[in-house]
Amino acid sequence: MGMCQCKKERKNSLDQSTNNEVSLGPMKLKQKTMSILLVFAKEDAQSDGFWWAADKIGYKCYIAHNPETTMENYLDKHPDVVIIDHRNSKHFDAEALCRSLRATESSEHTVIVAVTKRYALDKEEPSFLPSITAGFNKRIVESPNISMCMNELLTLEYGEVQSRLKLSACKAVFSALDNVSDAVEISSEDHEVQYVNHAFERLTGYSSEEVLGKNSSEIVKNDRNRPDLNDTINSQLKKGKVIIIKGSKSKVMKKELRNKVSSCCNKCIYRRKANNSFTRYWDGIYHTRRKSGEILPSHCHICPVLGQGGKISHVISIKNSTTDTSHILKESTEFNLVNGGLHGIPRRKESIARIHSMTIEAPITKVINIINAAQESSPITVVQALDKVLEILRTSELYSPYFAQQMKDNDPMTSDLVSGLVSQNVKRSLTPSYLSDVNSNSSGKQGSDLQSRRPSHHSHLHIPSPVTSSLSQVPDHIQEILDKDYTWEFNVIELEKVTNKRPLLYLGLKTLTRFGICDFFQIEESVVANWLKLVEGRYHSTNTYHNSTHAADVMHASAFFLERERNKAVFDQMDEMACLIAAIVHDLDHPGRTNAFLVNERNELAILYNDQAVLENHHSALAFQLTWKDDSVNIFKNLETDDYKILRQNIIDMVLATEMKQHFQHLNKFINSINKGCLKMDETSSMSGNGSPDSTMMLNQLSSPENKTFIKRILIKCADVANPCRPLDVCKEWGKRIAEEYFLQTDEEKARGLPVVMPVFDRKSIRIPKSQLSFIDVFINEMFESFDDYCDIPELITHLQTNYQYWKERDEEIGEKSEQENLPNGTTEDDT
């Protein structure tokens, strides 16, 4: 049987209404079947007219007779249109009901229509303004005619309802903009800011409330940009016209396009759209002034939005702080412009090939490729400068400073000290002057005697008797010193004396217990004590400097640093355990000689570790060998496998970081990766208050595994060489001890005919204050200032300044005394 005509019409209308596709720019929206809520106190011809009209078109329709059922239906059905009887107020107040509907959260995209009386032509109608103010969108003059009702409903669907659908889709667009990392600003053609996203707020430091309605160019105005830059951008955007490339005229149009590009600002580029039209936009570096006054360079993309009549209605500005210019390369290669690139520079096709040659890139490769891409659209002077940058980046020692020329022009003391500490192997030959007092026939014997007097590689400190592991049973005179362990003024030299050279056992047990090692590792206190006895026993008591007292001192400094507020926020307990254990074992079994000495004498450890970080590799390897050999000392025995691997990796990395050869690499990474982030976080906190989203974001960034590694490396490095930052009497003692250890090495090198690693450390000619000043200038100042910027350690900086002044005055006194008495520049132990 065939379908009747009225049902066919109804079905066609329904299909048309339910399959209506709406376009919002490039977005495709599906418009669902429109739903209507009729609000009439009593059903009459007018309500019936709307009901039957909706039924014929295929709309969903509901009816309510009072405000209560209206609210229930509205909140339950969420209709697109609400039609309210506004012809009289006998049964309910239409405007009050409309205000109630508008008060709900979901009413933003609802169309509310008032049905009003039909007045005679000679009678004046009341104003509809109060109803508009109440929330009505439209009024319909009463007419029960079904055709008229159908036309009104169709007008609503294709007018108000469809517009509301587009507006609701805009929420998705703005939500997307708020979650992108680029700073987005939308302004009027007169540059009045109408919208900024969250990334803009983070980049500039301004909140949206502070910039909306303001002139965008005035907000970020600064003297880093050319004075005429904004005018240039505006003029280029405004005079840009759409060029259509179609049919047989396409070649002519392309030629016209090239002429236009070459005649305008070299940063102004045409973008090809899907319909073969081209719109102009500006791309380049734009300096933005933050609220704090800081000037930041950002890659900026500015494009116009064309409105009625082809005039600019809005200007979109997108800024980011990255240097990724690959999209510029992509755009510039769309057109085969005369002379190659947009700036008349011959194309560097080989660099384009390199950009796409690798699918798995190292970070430095990616940086090089980005610079190559940037060169494609840069002036020749910039291209030449970037070539020099690429030459530097292609070297392997990116974070190692080049100070050869600086040391050459400096005094011999600093030059010898630096080369001796950062060089793995010194090729300096033994000069005849060093052998002037050594008979060639007896030098071998003297060397042999000296070697026999030097402790063998496996000699250890003897611990006469075990001590109790209970802290409560520590003798009072030792406990009195340990009570000060939480302060920076704690004197480990005093602890060394009262413990008969066993400071690491006592201080280590108290410190590790304070940081919760027993609970974290799930071990007894006796295991910790046994492990500390074992480790302290493998430090050489005959070393004047690299002994267990130094290990205890480094552990104390590490614990002090870990209790700084920023470190407590960044590190977890696993990190704390790694730092303390690394500090305890970082010089384990140290022979009192440098890496270069071991390499030069072809020591078995140097051969084992291929001359690379010989001692540091030995310290970390031996620590784990000793710990695992017996359950009674194995502090790691109850750790989960994954936790142990993480802890082991951290300890090894930190011990290896104490090698002075890598000093400048670790410091430069710390400054570039950590210090800059901390300064930004401190600035954000001062502007927004602690706990602000930006502050939390930066703290999360510092807590990333990579950044925590950089922090832990500098933490143990600062702890390892903190002597110049200790109280003056302790600083002087450590200065004397390290000098004596270097004296012994130089004596042995001379006696055995080995290359002298640090000739300056000759006890007959050394000026210890001068060596301390050189060490502070080269290695200490910048590292501790950077660490202070990160975690706030003012007491260390104060001691450093005091000690530096002391060494400077002492050096000047020695110099004057030497000149008056015509003596060598050396100092005796009393002078030190």
QUIZIPE-V864200 format. One record per residue. N is the residue number from 0. PHI is phi as a letter, one per 40 degrees, with the letter a starting at -180 (none if undefined). OMEGA is omega in whole degrees, -180 to 180 (none if undefined). Layout:
n = <N:N>
phi = <PHI:PHI>
omega = <OMEGA:OMEGA>
This chain:
n = <0:1:2:3:4:5:6:7:8:9:10:11:12:13:14:15:16:17:18:19:20:21:22:23:24:25:26:27:28:29:30:31:32:33:34:35:36:37:38:39:40:41:42:43:44:45:46:47:48:49:50:51:52:53:54:55:56:57:58:59:60:61:62:63:64:65:66:67:68:69:70:71:72:73:74:75:76:77:78:79:80:81:82:83:84:85:86:87:88:89:90:91:92:93:94:95:96:97:98:99:100:101:102:103:104:105:106:107:108:109:110:111:112:113:114:115:116:117:118:119:120:121:122:123:124:125:126:127:128:129:130:131:132:133:134:135:136:137:138:139:140:141:142:143:144:145:146:147:148:149:150:151:152:153:154:155:156:157:158:159:160:161:162:163:164:165:166:167:168:169:170:171:172:173:174:175:176:177:178:179:180:181:182:183:184:185:186:187:188:189:190:191:192:193:194:195:196:197:198:199:200:201:202:203:204:205:206:207:208:209:210:211:212:213:214:215:216:217:218:219:220:221:222:223:224:225:226:227:228:229:230:231:232:233:234:235:236:237:238:239:240:241:242:243:244:245:246:247:248:249:250:251:252:253:254:255:256:257:258:259:260:261:262:263:264:265:266:267:268:269:270:271:272:273:274:275:276:277:278:279:280:281:282:283:284:285:286:287:288:289:290:291:292:293:294:295:296:297:298:299:300:301:302:303:304:305:306:307:308:309:310:311:312:313:314:315:316:317:318:319:320:321:322:323:324:325:326:327:328:329:330:331:332:333:334:335:336:337:338:339:340:341:342:343:344:345:346:347:348:349:350:351:352:353:354:355:356:357:358:359:360:361:362:363:364:365:366:367:368:369:370:371:372:373:374:375:376:377:378:379:380:381:382:383:384:385:386:387:388:389:390:391:392:393:394:395:396:397:398:399:400:401:402:403:404:405:406:407:408:409:410:411:412:413:414:415:416:417:418:419:420:421:422:423:424:425:426:427:428:429:430:431:432:433:434:435:436:437:438:439:440:441:442:443:444:445:446:447:448:449:450:451:452:453:454:455:456:457:458:459:460:461:462:463:464:465:466:467:468:469:470:471:472:473:474:475:476:477:478:479:480:481:482:483:484:485:486:487:488:489:490:491:492:493:494:495:496:497:498:499:500:501:502:503:504:505:506:507:508:509:510:511:512:513:514:515:516:517:518:519:520:521:522:523:524:525:526:527:528:529:530:531:532:533:534:535:536:537:538:539:540:541:542:543:544:545:546:547:548:549:550:551:552:553:554:555:556:557:558:559:560:561:562:563:564:565:566:567:568:569:570:571:572:573:574:575:576:577:578:579:580:581:582:583:584:585:586:587:588:589:590:591:592:593:594:595:596:597:598:599:600:601:602:603:604:605:606:607:608:609:610:611:612:613:614:615:616:617:618:619:620:621:622:623:624:625:626:627:628:629:630:631:632:633:634:635:636:637:638:639:640:641:642:643:644:645:646:647:648:649:650:651:652:653:654:655:656:657:658:659:660:661:662:663:664:665:666:667:668:669:670:671:672:673:674:675:676:677:678:679:680:681:682:683:684:685:686:687:688:689:690:691:692:693:694:695:696:697:698:699:700:701:702:703:704:705:706:707:708:709:710:711:712:713:714:715:716:717:718:719:720:721:722:723:724:725:726:727:728:729:730:731:732:733:734:735:736:737:738:739:740:741:742:743:744:745:746:747:748:749:750:751:752:753:754:755:756:757:758:759:760:761:762:763:764:765:766:767:768:769:770:771:772:773:774:775:776:777:778:779:780:781:782:783:784:785:786:787:788:789:790:791:792:793:794:795:796:797:798:799:800:801:802:803:804:805:806:807:808:809:810:811:812:813:814:815:816:817:818:819:820:821:822:823:824:825:826:827:828:829:830:831>
phi = <none:c:c:c:c:c:c:c:c:c:c:c:c:c:c:c:c:c:b:c:b:b:b:b:g:c:c:b:b:b:c:c:d:c:b:b:b:c:b:b:c:b:c:a:c:c:c:c:d:c:c:c:c:c:c:c:c:h:c:c:b:b:b:b:b:a:d:c:c:c:c:c:c:c:c:c:c:f:c:c:b:b:b:b:c:b:c:a:b:c:c:a:c:c:c:c:c:c:c:c:c:c:c:c:c:c:c:d:b:c:c:b:b:b:c:b:c:c:c:c:c:c:b:c:c:c:c:c:d:d:c:c:c:c:h:c:c:a:b:b:c:d:a:c:c:c:c:c:c:c:c:c:c:c:c:c:c:c:b:c:c:c:c:c:c:c:c:c:c:c:d:c:c:c:c:c:c:c:b:c:c:c:c:b:b:b:b:c:c:c:g:c:c:b:a:b:c:c:c:c:c:c:c:c:g:c:c:c:c:c:b:c:g:c:c:c:c:c:c:b:c:a:c:c:c:d:d:c:c:c:c:c:c:c:c:c:c:c:c:c:b:c:b:c:b:b:f:c:c:c:c:c:c:c:c:c:c:c:c:c:c:c:c:b:d:c:c:c:b:c:b:c:c:c:c:g:b:b:b:c:a:b:b:i:c:b:c:b:c:c:d:c:h:c:b:b:c:b:c:b:b:b:a:c:b:c:b:c:g:g:c:c:b:a:b:b:b:b:b:a:c:c:b:c:b:c:c:c:c:c:c:c:c:c:b:c:c:c:g:g:c:c:b:g:c:d:c:b:c:c:c:c:c:c:c:b:c:b:c:b:b:c:d:c:c:c:c:c:c:c:c:d:c:c:c:c:b:b:c:c:c:c:d:c:c:c:c:c:c:c:c:c:c:c:c:c:c:c:b:c:c:b:b:c:c:c:c:c:c:c:c:c:d:c:c:c:c:c:c:c:c:c:c:c:a:b:c:c:c:c:c:d:c:c:b:c:b:b:c:c:c:b:c:c:c:c:c:c:c:c:c:c:c:c:c:c:d:b:c:b:c:c:b:c:a:c:b:c:c:c:c:c:b:c:d:d:c:c:c:c:c:c:c:c:c:c:b:c:c:d:b:c:c:c:c:d:c:c:b:f:g:b:c:c:c:c:c:c:c:c:c:c:c:c:c:g:c:c:c:c:c:f:b:c:c:c:c:c:c:c:c:c:c:c:c:c:c:c:c:c:c:c:c:c:b:c:b:c:c:c:c:c:c:c:c:c:c:c:c:c:c:c:c:c:d:c:c:c:c:c:c:b:c:d:c:c:c:c:c:c:c:c:c:c:b:c:b:d:g:c:c:g:b:c:d:c:c:c:c:c:c:f:c:c:c:c:c:c:b:f:g:b:f:d:c:c:c:c:d:c:c:c:d:c:c:c:c:c:c:a:c:c:b:c:c:c:c:b:c:c:d:c:c:c:c:c:c:c:c:c:c:c:c:c:c:c:c:c:c:c:d:c:d:c:c:c:c:c:c:c:c:c:c:b:d:c:c:c:c:c:c:c:c:c:c:c:c:b:g:c:g:c:d:c:c:c:c:c:c:c:c:c:c:c:d:c:c:c:c:c:c:c:c:c:d:c:c:c:c:c:b:c:d:c:b:c:d:d:c:c:d:c:c:c:c:c:c:c:c:c:c:c:d:c:c:c:d:c:c:c:c:c:g:c:d:c:c:b:d:c:c:b:c:c:b:c:b:d:d:c:c:c:c:c:c:c:c:c:b:c:d:c:c:c:c:c:c:c:c:c:b:g:b:c:c:c:c:c:c:c:c:c:c:c:c:c:c:c:c:c:c:c:c:c:c:c:c:c:c:c:c:f:b:c:c:c:b:c:c:c:d:c>
omega = <179:179:180:-173:-177:179:176:180:-179:180:179:178:-180:179:-179:-176:-176:-178:-178:-180:-177:179:172:-172:179:-179:175:-177:177:180:-179:178:-177:178:-174:172:177:179:179:180:178:178:180:-177:-179:179:177:180:178:-178:-178:177:178:-179:-178:-179:-179:177:172:-175:177:-180:177:-174:179:-177:-177:180:176:-180:180:180:-177:-179:-178:-173:-177:-177:177:-177:172:179:-175:176:-177:-174:175:-177:-176:-174:176:179:-176:-178:177:178:179:178:179:178:-179:-180:180:-175:-173:-173:-174:-176:177:176:-179:-174:177:173:-176:180:173:-179:176:-177:-177:-178:-177:179:175:180:178:-176:178:179:176:178:180:178:178:177:-173:172:176:178:-173:175:-178:-179:-175:179:178:179:178:180:179:-179:177:177:178:-177:-176:177:-174:-175:180:177:179:177:179:179:179:178:178:177:179:180:-179:176:177:180:-180:-176:176:-177:178:178:-177:178:176:-179:178:179:177:176:172:-173:179:-180:169:-179:-177:179:176:180:179:-178:-174:-176:178:172:-179:-180:-178:-174:-178:-179:179:177:-173:-178:180:-177:-175:-176:177:-175:177:177:176:-179:-177:-174:-179:178:178:180:-178:-177:-180:180:-176:-176:177:179:179:178:-179:179:-177:167:-172:-178:-173:-179:178:-179:179:178:177:179:-180:178:-179:-179:-177:-177:-176:177:-173:176:-178:-170:175:176:180:180:-175:-177:179:175:-179:175:-174:172:-179:-177:178:180:-179:-180:-177:176:178:179:-179:-178:179:180:-179:173:180:170:-172:177:-177:179:179:171:-176:179:-178:178:180:179:179:177:179:175:-179:177:-180:-178:170:-176:-180:178:-178:-177:-178:-180:176:178:-179:-179:-174:-180:179:-176:177:-173:180:180:175:-173:-178:-176:180:179:179:-178:177:-173:-179:180:177:179:-179:-178:-175:-174:-176:177:177:-173:168:-180:-178:176:179:178:-180:180:177:179:176:180:-180:180:-178:-175:-179:175:-174:179:178:178:-180:178:180:175:177:177:180:179:178:-176:-178:175:-176:-176:-174:-176:177:-178:177:-177:-179:-179:180:-180:-179:-178:-176:-179:-178:-179:-179:-179:-180:-178:-178:-178:180:-176:-174:179:179:-179:-178:-176:-180:180:178:-177:-179:-178:-180:-177:-174:-179:-179:179:-176:-179:-175:-177:180:-180:179:178:-180:179:-179:180:180:178:178:-178:178:-175:-175:175:-173:172:178:175:-172:-175:179:177:180:179:-178:-180:-178:-178:176:180:-174:-176:175:-180:-180:177:-179:-179:-179:-173:-179:-179:178:-179:178:-175:-178:177:176:179:178:-177:-174:179:-179:178:175:-177:-175:180:-176:-178:180:-180:-180:-177:-179:177:179:179:171:-177:-176:180:-176:-179:-179:180:178:179:-179:178:178:-179:179:179:180:177:-179:-179:-179:178:179:169:-175:-179:-179:176:179:-176:-175:179:-176:177:176:178:178:180:179:177:179:179:179:179:178:180:-179:-178:172:-172:-177:178:177:179:-175:-172:169:-175:176:178:-180:178:180:-179:-177:180:177:179:-178:-174:-167:177:-177:178:179:-176:-178:178:-176:176:-178:178:-179:178:-178:180:179:179:-179:177:178:178:-179:-175:173:177:-176:179:-171:-177:-177:175:-179:-179:-175:-179:-179:179:-180:177:-179:-175:-174:-172:-176:180:-177:178:-173:-180:-178:-165:-177:179:171:-176:-179:179:179:180:180:-179:180:180:-180:-179:180:-179:-178:179:178:-180:-179:176:-175:179:-177:-173:-173:176:-179:-178:180:177:179:-179:-176:-176:-172:-175:-178:177:180:178:178:-179:179:179:179:-180:-180:180:-171:-176:179:179:178:179:-179:179:179:180:-180:177:176:179:178:-176:177:-178:-178:-179:177:176:178:-178:-178:178:-180:179:-179:177:177:179:-176:-177:-177:-176:-179:-179:178:173:-167:-177:177:179:180:-180:179:178:179:-176:-179:178:-180:179:177:177:-179:178:180:178:-178:179:179:-176:-176:179:178:173:-179:-175:-179:-178:-178:-180:173:-173:180:-174:-174:167:-175:177:180:179:178:178:180:-179:180:-178:-173:-170:-167:-170:-175:-178:-178:174:178:180:176:176:-178:-171:171:179:-173:-179:178:-179:178:178:-179:180:179:-178:179:179:178:-179:180:180:180:180:178:179:-179:179:179:-180:-180:-180:-178:-176:-179:-178:174:-177:-177:178:174:180:179:177:-180:none>
